[in-house]
């Protein structure tokens, strides 16, 4: 499964903008991602297993709220994060 990593999280992936990880659901992909890049999942998912408010997870072009959403081999997971400043 191809996963697109936003700039602020690339320090976990050694600068990689895209990585390949296996998984049959969004939750499994995020777990595999964290296994390969420890700590990255906590930056996206809170203690209640919900996507953090400043993060968005998409499968192809559809925003995902249910991490149990099944995936097919052709799907891509896109992770976005909001930026703020003053």
Biopython code that builds the backbone (N, CA, C, O; Angstrom):
import numpy as np
from Bio.PDB.StructureBuilder import StructureBuilder

atoms = [
    (1, "UNK", "N", (0.849, -1.166, 0.000)),
    (1, "UNK", "CA", (0.000, 0.000, 0.000)),
    (1, "UNK", "C", (0.896, 1.230, 0.000)),
    (1, "UNK", "O", (1.789, 1.350, 0.839)),
    (2, "UNK", "N", (0.665, 2.131, -0.922)),
    (2, "UNK", "CA", (1.438, 3.373, -0.962)),
    (2, "UNK", "C", (0.825, 4.370, 0.018)),
    (2, "UNK", "O", (-0.384, 4.603, 0.019)),
    (3, "UNK", "N", (1.688, 4.954, 0.852)),
    (3, "UNK", "CA", (1.262, 5.946, 1.836)),
    (3, "UNK", "C", (2.038, 7.234, 1.572)),
    (3, "UNK", "O", (3.267, 7.228, 1.512)),
    (4, "UNK", "N", (1.309, 8.335, 1.415)),
    (4, "UNK", "CA", (1.909, 9.649, 1.209)),
    (4, "UNK", "C", (2.078, 10.316, 2.572)),
    (4, "UNK", "O", (1.125, 10.432, 3.342)),
    (5, "UNK", "N", (3.301, 10.750, 2.857)),
    (5, "UNK", "CA", (3.652, 11.313, 4.158)),
    (5, "UNK", "C", (3.784, 12.837, 4.033)),
    (5, "UNK", "O", (4.490, 13.318, 3.147)),
    (6, "UNK", "N", (3.118, 13.602, 4.905)),
    (6, "UNK", "CA", (3.249, 15.063, 4.831)),
    (6, "UNK", "C", (4.624, 15.522, 5.328)),
    (6, "UNK", "O", (5.276, 14.831, 6.111)),
    (7, "UNK", "N", (5.045, 16.683, 4.867)),
    (7, "UNK", "CA", (6.353, 17.228, 5.231)),
    (7, "UNK", "C", (6.668, 17.207, 6.717)),
    (7, "UNK", "O", (7.760, 16.781, 7.093)),
    (8, "UNK", "N", (5.746, 17.656, 7.589)),
    (8, "UNK", "CA", (6.070, 17.688, 9.017)),
    (8, "UNK", "C", (6.319, 16.309, 9.648)),
    (8, "UNK", "O", (6.886, 16.235, 10.738)),
    (9, "UNK", "N", (5.913, 15.231, 8.996)),
    (9, "UNK", "CA", (6.140, 13.889, 9.556)),
    (9, "UNK", "C", (7.292, 13.152, 8.873)),
    (9, "UNK", "O", (7.599, 12.018, 9.240)),
    (10, "UNK", "N", (7.920, 13.769, 7.906)),
    (10, "UNK", "CA", (8.995, 13.084, 7.167)),
    (10, "UNK", "C", (10.255, 12.880, 7.990)),
    (10, "UNK", "O", (11.123, 12.099, 7.600)),
    (11, "UNK", "N", (10.371, 13.564, 9.115)),
    (11, "UNK", "CA", (11.525, 13.304, 9.988)),
    (11, "UNK", "C", (11.466, 11.869, 10.515)),
    (11, "UNK", "O", (12.500, 11.280, 10.830)),
    (12, "UNK", "N", (10.260, 11.305, 10.610)),
    (12, "UNK", "CA", (10.102, 9.910, 11.042)),
    (12, "UNK", "C", (10.486, 8.938, 9.936)),
    (12, "UNK", "O", (10.962, 7.838, 10.215)),
    (13, "UNK", "N", (10.283, 9.335, 8.680)),
    (13, "UNK", "CA", (10.498, 8.433, 7.539)),
    (13, "UNK", "C", (11.830, 8.697, 6.851)),
    (13, "UNK", "O", (12.026, 8.305, 5.700)),
    (14, "UNK", "N", (12.742, 9.355, 7.547)),
    (14, "UNK", "CA", (14.052, 9.686, 7.000)),
    (14, "UNK", "C", (13.925, 10.478, 5.700)),
    (14, "UNK", "O", (14.706, 10.297, 4.766)),
    (15, "UNK", "N", (12.922, 11.361, 5.661)),
    (15, "UNK", "CA", (12.735, 12.247, 4.522)),
    (15, "UNK", "C", (11.875, 11.704, 3.400)),
    (15, "UNK", "O", (11.608, 12.415, 2.431)),
    (16, "UNK", "N", (11.435, 10.457, 3.507)),
    (16, "UNK", "CA", (10.640, 9.856, 2.426)),
    (16, "UNK", "C", (9.250, 10.485, 2.362)),
    (16, "UNK", "O", (8.562, 10.596, 3.377)),
    (17, "UNK", "N", (8.843, 10.894, 1.157)),
    (17, "UNK", "CA", (7.513, 11.465, 0.945)),
    (17, "UNK", "C", (6.467, 10.378, 0.726)),
    (17, "UNK", "O", (5.280, 10.594, 0.969)),
    (18, "UNK", "N", (6.913, 9.206, 0.263)),
    (18, "UNK", "CA", (6.016, 8.065, 0.040)),
    (18, "UNK", "C", (6.708, 6.805, 0.533)),
    (18, "UNK", "O", (7.910, 6.621, 0.342)),
    (19, "UNK", "N", (5.933, 5.949, 1.165)),
    (19, "UNK", "CA", (6.448, 4.660, 1.619)),
    (19, "UNK", "C", (5.434, 3.584, 1.265)),
    (19, "UNK", "O", (4.255, 3.871, 1.057)),
    (20, "UNK", "N", (5.895, 2.359, 1.199)),
    (20, "UNK", "CA", (5.026, 1.208, 0.932)),
    (20, "UNK", "C", (4.928, 0.375, 2.202)),
    (20, "UNK", "O", (5.945, -0.039, 2.759)),
    (21, "UNK", "N", (3.708, 0.131, 2.659)),
    (21, "UNK", "CA", (3.481, -0.734, 3.814)),
    (21, "UNK", "C", (2.269, -1.614, 3.536)),
    (21, "UNK", "O", (1.347, -1.188, 2.840)),
    (22, "UNK", "N", (2.254, -2.837, 4.071)),
    (22, "UNK", "CA", (1.097, -3.711, 3.865)),
    (22, "UNK", "C", (-0.044, -3.350, 4.807)),
    (22, "UNK", "O", (0.162, -2.693, 5.827)),
    (23, "UNK", "N", (-1.239, -3.783, 4.457)),
    (23, "UNK", "CA", (-2.387, -3.602, 5.343)),
    (23, "UNK", "C", (-3.694, -3.773, 4.609)),
    (23, "UNK", "O", (-3.828, -3.381, 3.450)),
    (24, "UNK", "N", (-4.664, -4.364, 5.298)),
    (24, "UNK", "CA", (-5.985, -4.581, 4.715)),
    (24, "UNK", "C", (-6.992, -3.531, 5.171)),
    (24, "UNK", "O", (-8.129, -3.512, 4.699)),
    (25, "UNK", "N", (-6.572, -2.650, 6.096)),
    (25, "UNK", "CA", (-7.429, -1.551, 6.556)),
    (25, "UNK", "C", (-6.525, -0.358, 6.851)),
    (25, "UNK", "O", (-5.305, -0.495, 6.943)),
    (26, "UNK", "N", (-7.135, 0.800, 6.996)),
    (26, "UNK", "CA", (-6.362, 1.992, 7.342)),
    (26, "UNK", "C", (-5.646, 1.772, 8.673)),
    (26, "UNK", "O", (-4.475, 2.124, 8.809)),
    (27, "UNK", "N", (-6.334, 1.197, 9.648)),
    (27, "UNK", "CA", (-5.724, 0.944, 10.959)),
    (27, "UNK", "C", (-4.492, 0.051, 10.838)),
    (27, "UNK", "O", (-3.474, 0.312, 11.478)),
    (28, "UNK", "N", (-4.576, -0.995, 10.025)),
    (28, "UNK", "CA", (-3.431, -1.891, 9.852)),
    (28, "UNK", "C", (-2.269, -1.181, 9.169)),
    (28, "UNK", "O", (-1.112, -1.388, 9.534)),
    (29, "UNK", "N", (-2.573, -0.352, 8.186)),
    (29, "UNK", "CA", (-1.519, 0.401, 7.507)),
    (29, "UNK", "C", (-0.815, 1.328, 8.495)),
    (29, "UNK", "O", (0.413, 1.418, 8.493)),
    (30, "UNK", "N", (-1.580, 2.014, 9.336)),
    (30, "UNK", "CA", (-0.972, 2.915, 10.316)),
    (30, "UNK", "C", (-0.151, 2.147, 11.350)),
    (30, "UNK", "O", (0.892, 2.628, 11.792)),
    (31, "UNK", "N", (-0.610, 0.969, 11.734)),
    (31, "UNK", "CA", (0.152, 0.130, 12.670)),
    (31, "UNK", "C", (1.469, -0.319, 12.033)),
    (31, "UNK", "O", (2.519, -0.267, 12.673)),
    (32, "UNK", "N", (1.412, -0.754, 10.784)),
    (32, "UNK", "CA", (2.628, -1.163, 10.070)),
    (32, "UNK", "C", (3.577, 0.021, 9.900)),
    (32, "UNK", "O", (4.792, -0.120, 10.040)),
    (33, "UNK", "N", (3.014, 1.175, 9.601)),
    (33, "UNK", "CA", (3.817, 2.384, 9.443)),
    (33, "UNK", "C", (4.557, 2.690, 10.744)),
    (33, "UNK", "O", (5.738, 3.036, 10.725)),
    (34, "UNK", "N", (3.856, 2.561, 11.879)),
    (34, "UNK", "CA", (4.467, 2.817, 13.181)),
    (34, "UNK", "C", (5.506, 1.762, 13.527)),
    (34, "UNK", "O", (6.491, 2.063, 14.202)),
    (35, "UNK", "N", (5.301, 0.527, 13.075)),
    (35, "UNK", "CA", (6.299, -0.513, 13.299)),
    (35, "UNK", "C", (7.603, -0.211, 12.581)),
    (35, "UNK", "O", (8.688, -0.496, 13.088)),
    (36, "UNK", "N", (7.486, 0.359, 11.414)),
    (36, "UNK", "CA", (8.670, 0.708, 10.629)),
    (36, "UNK", "C", (9.272, 2.045, 11.071)),
    (36, "UNK", "O", (10.491, 2.219, 11.066)),
    (37, "UNK", "N", (8.404, 2.981, 11.452)),
    (37, "UNK", "CA", (8.837, 4.328, 11.838)),
    (37, "UNK", "C", (8.238, 4.664, 13.206)),
    (37, "UNK", "O", (7.239, 5.380, 13.280)),
    (38, "UNK", "N", (8.836, 4.157, 14.290)),
    (38, "UNK", "CA", (8.259, 4.304, 15.628)),
    (38, "UNK", "C", (7.931, 5.753, 15.992)),
    (38, "UNK", "O", (8.731, 6.666, 15.790)),
    (39, "UNK", "N", (6.722, 5.928, 16.536)),
    (39, "UNK", "CA", (6.270, 7.229, 16.996)),
    (39, "UNK", "C", (5.407, 7.989, 16.010)),
    (39, "UNK", "O", (4.724, 8.938, 16.397)),
    (40, "UNK", "N", (5.419, 7.596, 14.742)),
    (40, "UNK", "CA", (4.672, 8.356, 13.737)),
    (40, "UNK", "C", (3.162, 8.250, 13.951)),
    (40, "UNK", "O", (2.438, 9.220, 13.723)),
    (41, "UNK", "N", (2.682, 7.088, 14.384)),
    (41, "UNK", "CA", (1.242, 6.907, 14.568)),
    (41, "UNK", "C", (0.707, 7.842, 15.655)),
    (41, "UNK", "O", (-0.375, 8.412, 15.510)),
    (42, "UNK", "N", (1.461, 7.997, 16.735)),
    (42, "UNK", "CA", (1.030, 8.865, 17.830)),
    (42, "UNK", "C", (0.865, 10.312, 17.369)),
    (42, "UNK", "O", (0.044, 11.043, 17.924)),
    (43, "UNK", "N", (1.620, 10.729, 16.380)),
    (43, "UNK", "CA", (1.496, 12.090, 15.846)),
    (43, "UNK", "C", (0.201, 12.266, 15.058)),
    (43, "UNK", "O", (-0.255, 13.391, 14.858)),
    (44, "UNK", "N", (-0.402, 11.145, 14.605)),
    (44, "UNK", "CA", (-1.616, 11.204, 13.780)),
    (44, "UNK", "C", (-2.872, 10.790, 14.530)),
    (44, "UNK", "O", (-3.956, 11.311, 14.264)),
    (45, "UNK", "N", (-2.731, 9.844, 15.476)),
    (45, "UNK", "CA", (-3.869, 9.208, 16.143)),
    (45, "UNK", "C", (-3.766, 9.451, 17.647)),
    (45, "UNK", "O", (-2.698, 9.282, 18.236)),
    (46, "UNK", "N", (-4.886, 9.850, 18.268)),
    (46, "UNK", "CA", (-4.861, 10.135, 19.702)),
    (46, "UNK", "C", (-5.085, 8.872, 20.539)),
    (46, "UNK", "O", (-5.187, 7.768, 20.003)),
    (47, "UNK", "N", (-5.160, 9.054, 21.854)),
    (47, "UNK", "CA", (-5.294, 7.933, 22.783)),
    (47, "UNK", "C", (-6.632, 7.210, 22.659)),
    (47, "UNK", "O", (-6.757, 6.076, 23.122)),
    (48, "UNK", "N", (-7.628, 7.835, 22.051)),
    (48, "UNK", "CA", (-8.939, 7.203, 21.835)),
    (48, "UNK", "C", (-9.034, 6.559, 20.451)),
    (48, "UNK", "O", (-10.124, 6.205, 20.002)),
    (49, "UNK", "N", (-7.903, 6.412, 19.783)),
    (49, "UNK", "CA", (-7.837, 5.845, 18.431)),
    (49, "UNK", "C", (-8.607, 6.669, 17.407)),
    (49, "UNK", "O", (-9.195, 6.120, 16.476)),
    (50, "UNK", "N", (-8.602, 7.981, 17.581)),
    (50, "UNK", "CA", (-9.236, 8.901, 16.629)),
    (50, "UNK", "C", (-8.151, 9.723, 15.939)),
    (50, "UNK", "O", (-7.109, 10.019, 16.524)),
    (51, "UNK", "N", (-8.413, 10.081, 14.700)),
    (51, "UNK", "CA", (-7.488, 10.945, 13.972)),
    (51, "UNK", "C", (-7.438, 12.295, 14.687)),
    (51, "UNK", "O", (-8.476, 12.886, 14.986)),
    (52, "UNK", "N", (-6.241, 12.769, 14.954)),
    (52, "UNK", "CA", (-6.086, 14.059, 15.638)),
    (52, "UNK", "C", (-6.724, 15.172, 14.807)),
    (52, "UNK", "O", (-6.779, 15.083, 13.580)),
    (53, "UNK", "N", (-7.203, 16.214, 15.479)),
    (53, "UNK", "CA", (-7.976, 17.256, 14.798)),
    (53, "UNK", "C", (-7.188, 17.988, 13.719)),
    (53, "UNK", "O", (-7.780, 18.470, 12.753)),
    (54, "UNK", "N", (-5.885, 18.083, 13.857)),
    (54, "UNK", "CA", (-5.081, 18.785, 12.854)),
    (54, "UNK", "C", (-4.605, 17.869, 11.728)),
    (54, "UNK", "O", (-3.887, 18.307, 10.829)),
    (55, "UNK", "N", (-5.002, 16.606, 11.779)),
    (55, "UNK", "CA", (-4.607, 15.629, 10.761)),
    (55, "UNK", "C", (-5.824, 15.213, 9.940)),
    (55, "UNK", "O", (-6.954, 15.237, 10.428)),
    (56, "UNK", "N", (-5.581, 14.837, 8.704)),
    (56, "UNK", "CA", (-6.620, 14.279, 7.835)),
    (56, "UNK", "C", (-6.026, 13.054, 7.157)),
    (56, "UNK", "O", (-4.868, 13.057, 6.740)),
    (57, "UNK", "N", (-6.836, 12.011, 7.053)),
    (57, "UNK", "CA", (-6.419, 10.790, 6.367)),
    (57, "UNK", "C", (-7.393, 10.561, 5.217)),
    (57, "UNK", "O", (-8.611, 10.577, 5.398)),
    (58, "UNK", "N", (-6.835, 10.351, 4.044)),
    (58, "UNK", "CA", (-7.632, 10.088, 2.855)),
    (58, "UNK", "C", (-7.251, 8.740, 2.280)),
    (58, "UNK", "O", (-6.097, 8.319, 2.363)),
    (59, "UNK", "N", (-8.230, 8.066, 1.697)),
    (59, "UNK", "CA", (-7.968, 6.905, 0.850)),
    (59, "UNK", "C", (-8.372, 7.361, -0.539)),
    (59, "UNK", "O", (-9.543, 7.621, -0.814)),
    (60, "UNK", "N", (-7.390, 7.450, -1.394)),
    (60, "UNK", "CA", (-7.563, 8.042, -2.718)),
    (60, "UNK", "C", (-8.053, 9.482, -2.523)),
    (60, "UNK", "O", (-7.283, 10.311, -2.037)),
    (61, "UNK", "N", (-9.275, 9.806, -2.875)),
    (61, "UNK", "CA", (-9.767, 11.182, -2.705)),
    (61, "UNK", "C", (-10.819, 11.303, -1.607)),
    (61, "UNK", "O", (-11.398, 12.374, -1.424)),
    (62, "UNK", "N", (-11.070, 10.225, -0.878)),
    (62, "UNK", "CA", (-12.123, 10.191, 0.144)),
    (62, "UNK", "C", (-11.533, 10.332, 1.543)),
    (62, "UNK", "O", (-10.675, 9.545, 1.942)),
    (63, "UNK", "N", (-11.998, 11.340, 2.290)),
    (63, "UNK", "CA", (-11.535, 11.490, 3.668)),
    (63, "UNK", "C", (-12.081, 10.351, 4.516)),
    (63, "UNK", "O", (-13.249, 9.977, 4.404)),
    (64, "UNK", "N", (-11.215, 9.805, 5.366)),
    (64, "UNK", "CA", (-11.557, 8.645, 6.182)),
    (64, "UNK", "C", (-11.657, 9.058, 7.645)),
    (64, "UNK", "O", (-10.767, 9.720, 8.178)),
    (65, "UNK", "N", (-12.753, 8.658, 8.284)),
    (65, "UNK", "CA", (-12.911, 8.862, 9.724)),
    (65, "UNK", "C", (-12.870, 7.522, 10.455)),
    (65, "UNK", "O", (-12.479, 7.455, 11.620)),
    (66, "UNK", "N", (-13.273, 6.468, 9.771)),
    (66, "UNK", "CA", (-13.286, 5.114, 10.333)),
    (66, "UNK", "C", (-11.984, 4.414, 9.959)),
    (66, "UNK", "O", (-11.771, 4.058, 8.800)),
    (67, "UNK", "N", (-11.114, 4.219, 10.951)),
    (67, "UNK", "CA", (-9.819, 3.597, 10.679)),
    (67, "UNK", "C", (-9.946, 2.131, 10.300)),
    (67, "UNK", "O", (-8.988, 1.532, 9.813)),
    (68, "UNK", "N", (-11.113, 1.551, 10.516)),
    (68, "UNK", "CA", (-11.349, 0.169, 10.119)),
    (68, "UNK", "C", (-11.683, 0.022, 8.644)),
    (68, "UNK", "O", (-11.916, -1.089, 8.168)),
    (69, "UNK", "N", (-11.709, 1.134, 7.915)),
    (69, "UNK", "CA", (-12.069, 1.092, 6.495)),
    (69, "UNK", "C", (-11.160, 0.126, 5.751)),
    (69, "UNK", "O", (-9.936, 0.234, 5.822)),
    (70, "UNK", "N", (-11.772, -0.835, 5.025)),
    (70, "UNK", "CA", (-10.963, -1.789, 4.261)),
    (70, "UNK", "C", (-10.262, -1.112, 3.089)),
    (70, "UNK", "O", (-10.728, -0.102, 2.562)),
    (71, "UNK", "N", (-9.139, -1.688, 2.697)),
    (71, "UNK", "CA", (-8.356, -1.172, 1.582)),
    (71, "UNK", "C", (-8.173, -2.249, 0.523)),
    (71, "UNK", "O", (-8.167, -3.443, 0.826)),
    (72, "UNK", "N", (-8.025, -1.815, -0.711)),
    (72, "UNK", "CA", (-7.666, -2.734, -1.791)),
    (72, "UNK", "C", (-6.223, -2.441, -2.191)),
    (72, "UNK", "O", (-5.668, -1.406, -1.823)),
    (73, "UNK", "N", (-5.628, -3.345, -2.937)),
    (73, "UNK", "CA", (-4.227, -3.193, -3.331)),
    (73, "UNK", "C", (-3.989, -1.932, -4.158)),
    (73, "UNK", "O", (-2.881, -1.397, -4.157)),
    (74, "UNK", "N", (-5.004, -1.454, -4.858)),
    (74, "UNK", "CA", (-4.858, -0.278, -5.716)),
    (74, "UNK", "C", (-5.024, 1.044, -4.964)),
    (74, "UNK", "O", (-4.740, 2.104, -5.522)),
    (75, "UNK", "N", (-5.473, 1.000, -3.720)),
    (75, "UNK", "CA", (-5.708, 2.227, -2.956)),
    (75, "UNK", "C", (-4.399, 2.898, -2.553)),
    (75, "UNK", "O", (-3.358, 2.252, -2.437)),
    (76, "UNK", "N", (-4.478, 4.204, -2.343)),
    (76, "UNK", "CA", (-3.380, 4.968, -1.773)),
    (76, "UNK", "C", (-3.901, 5.684, -0.536)),
    (76, "UNK", "O", (-5.022, 6.194, -0.526)),
    (77, "UNK", "N", (-3.086, 5.717, 0.498)),
    (77, "UNK", "CA", (-3.427, 6.431, 1.726)),
    (77, "UNK", "C", (-2.639, 7.736, 1.723)),
    (77, "UNK", "O", (-1.416, 7.741, 1.579)),
    (78, "UNK", "N", (-3.360, 8.832, 1.882)),
    (78, "UNK", "CA", (-2.738, 10.149, 1.889)),
    (78, "UNK", "C", (-2.964, 10.766, 3.264)),
    (78, "UNK", "O", (-4.099, 10.875, 3.728)),
    (79, "UNK", "N", (-1.881, 11.165, 3.904)),
    (79, "UNK", "CA", (-1.948, 11.789, 5.223)),
    (79, "UNK", "C", (-1.628, 13.271, 5.042)),
    (79, "UNK", "O", (-0.611, 13.633, 4.449)),
    (80, "UNK", "N", (-2.499, 14.109, 5.556)),
    (80, "UNK", "CA", (-2.293, 15.558, 5.491)),
    (80, "UNK", "C", (-2.342, 16.132, 6.898)),
    (80, "UNK", "O", (-3.027, 15.599, 7.771)),
    (81, "UNK", "N", (-1.615, 17.216, 7.111)),
    (81, "UNK", "CA", (-1.718, 17.887, 8.397)),
    (81, "UNK", "C", (-1.848, 19.384, 8.171)),
    (81, "UNK", "O", (-1.246, 19.957, 7.263)),
    (82, "UNK", "N", (-2.648, 19.991, 9.020)),
    (82, "UNK", "CA", (-2.877, 21.427, 8.942)),
    (82, "UNK", "C", (-1.666, 22.164, 9.500)),
    (82, "UNK", "O", (-1.014, 21.705, 10.437)),
    (83, "UNK", "N", (-1.391, 23.286, 8.919)),
    (83, "UNK", "CA", (-0.326, 24.147, 9.408)),
    (83, "UNK", "C", (-0.963, 25.416, 9.939)),
    (83, "UNK", "O", (-1.966, 25.894, 9.410)),
    (84, "UNK", "N", (-0.375, 25.947, 10.978)),
    (84, "UNK", "CA", (-0.892, 27.205, 11.512)),
    (84, "UNK", "C", (0.286, 28.090, 11.890)),
    (84, "UNK", "O", (1.420, 27.629, 12.024)),
    (85, "UNK", "N", (0.005, 29.299, 12.049)),
    (85, "UNK", "CA", (1.058, 30.225, 12.422)),
    (85, "UNK", "C", (0.500, 31.625, 12.540)),
    (85, "UNK", "O", (-0.692, 31.854, 12.337)),
    (86, "UNK", "N", (1.339, 32.518, 12.858)),
    (86, "UNK", "CA", (0.845, 33.871, 13.024)),
    (86, "UNK", "C", (1.797, 34.884, 12.478)),
    (86, "UNK", "O", (1.526, 36.083, 12.541)),
]
sb = StructureBuilder()
sb.init_structure("model")
sb.init_model(0)
sb.init_chain("A")
sb.init_seg("    ")
for serial, (resi, resn, name, xyz) in enumerate(atoms, 1):
    if name == "N":
        sb.init_residue(resn, " ", resi, " ")
    sb.init_atom(name, np.array(xyz, "f"), 0.0, 1.0, " ", f" {name:<3s}", serial, name[0])
structure = sb.get_structure()
